[in-house]
Amino acid sequence: MPPTLGLRRALQSRGRGLGFGQRTTPSSICLFCSFATRPSTFPTSSPLNKLRETRAKQQEAPAVRPRYQSTGATPLRPFISTPSDAADAAAEPEPIDPRKDLESALRDLQTLAPNHVNLPRLQLALRNLSQEPGHESIRVAFLGLTTGDKPQHTARELLRLTLADPLKSAQDWEAQLKAHDPSKPLIVHIGPPEEQATPLSLAASEHVIPEITVPSHIYNDANLEMIVMEADQATVAQAGEQPHTFDEAILVPAVDTAATTAGHSAPIVTPVHMAVLVADGVLGAASILSLPISPESQDTITAVANFKRISAEDKAACPSLVITSVEAGAQGLDLFRESASNAMKYEALWTEAGVGHINKWLRSNVLSQAEQEGTTKAPVRKLIECILHNAGAALQAAEYRDMKVSVEGGPSPHTIARLNQALADWAKDAHEELQQQLEIAFVGEAWRQMNWWKLFWRVDDVGMLSSEMIAQRFLPEAEKRLIFLAGRLQEAGITTAGGEKPVTYSGPAVPPSFPEGESSVATTATTTASETKGTWPAHIPFTRNYLLAETVPALQALAQKLVLQSSTLAGATTALGGMSWLSGFGIYECGAVAALGIVLSLRGLQKRWERARDFWEGEVREEGRKAIRATEASIAEVLDSVSPEVPEDVAVEIEELKEAKSVLKRAEEALARLK
């Protein structure tokens, strides 16, 4: 039976349900409006008087009609708002902006769990959320994989071909991009020419990454930023050994810059939304193929293998790579810029180069929401999803690590918490089973066969019927689940203080004995309970055997006693009536005496038997509740005795992790509502 509601809580909830409405404050009218209804000294046809009368009608119209009445026309709004209207407007809750809610949750996550979240990527996400929806800045990294000291020019050339306009002659930025040292990073801002306030120049101090601005008729309005740099192939391969952190390692490249005049280098992380891994030749393609690039991350990380000449076998051998030839692309671009008559050669070389795949990949991710104003860009949403997913995994791992703290090799707090929850679930299910099964038993056929008027021919079946009800309906499934729960405790390594044998539970272990000739069901229950002494709590079988051994025989004895008393009283009054008839009394008087005795005997039998049945039914229910509570207390005592004492610092960290997980859940809900 489920636990009942406490009296105090019931009274509190009743008090809340009987609350009275607040008295509304009458609306006040300002001083100037109060004079609007007074007689004026101006003529009746004066325009000023007409204006005053119109305003007065507008103010009085809402006061005449109650708010709860509906009319066919919309009432006129008063010229001056009253305090009650202002209070009603203030009471309406304003809709929460999911973008601001998400930004607030990410800042809270940064404060609560700085060690479990990628801070550079989180800062990038916060920067995007502070921008106008649909106009967030997107960062793309072109990473050229290098081996040894040999520079990698392919990534820089691929970026030039991606942004170059074949309908225009070679631009100044193309020459500067070619002249840039490929071993040093370069930031490329995409924007229209009018945004270039100063001439294009790569001159910069040693501790600043050089930047240039490049116009592009395709990406001018995309707010796009690109960084081209080299990445050590061995470092990338080492990051690929950990698939769960590979995406973060690629999307947060580190740049070495001079931090002091002495020439010491300090790495600076540059988080990006998307990355292009560029490798040369067969060895480079093989190294990229060994990286754990999942199909889910193909929108954020794409791999490019560059060959001088591309064959059909190369494309068939690497279906997951973008096969390019920057030499063919540069040759085709130069031919078309020389003369438009080379359009056929340009098309053939450009198709062979495969640069169009990179442009298609960029447009599908950066420009897909351009026509939907006010919609967050897909790379920003994927960035936040990745941050929340990785933060959730890190918080779960940290919580599991803290929960593994144990004392003297005993069970961990996490195991104790799971067992406590399992015990609470068992108790809830046991109460429900007790209520449902006993309801079925006390309205069933066996219980109806023990009605008072059937006792005369079923009095000897009372013990058998009631024993069958107890054996079949008194917590059979709860006892099975209890045995399983005790097995879980033994599996968790919960033993005695010495650790040599399983733990023993408090409470009865040996059920009461039965008198000779008792039913086979009771004998079987006694044997089972005796064999399982101490293995699991025996409160349920003990209580069941108590009911079978003590209450059932008493109920049957009472039934036999009541039938005997009723029969004796009815027989005595009938005999008295017969003797009275023999003594000369009338037949009606003698029949009345016999009938009165029979009625009184049957009435007494009915009242006492129904009262006994109700008492026995209540006793069975109450004993069942006591058995469940005693079993729960016995197991809880064992769990409390072996619960380890968690250090204070670990307990504080666990609470912080729980708070961080609640903030993470709030961020996920806000992200789901974000457009």
Order of alpha helices (4+ residues) and beta strands (2+ residues): alpha-alpha-alpha-alpha-alpha-alpha-beta-alpha-alpha-beta-beta-beta-alpha-alpha-beta-beta-beta-alpha-beta-alpha-beta-alpha-alpha-alpha-alpha-alpha-alpha-alpha-alpha-alpha-alpha-alpha-alpha-alpha-alpha
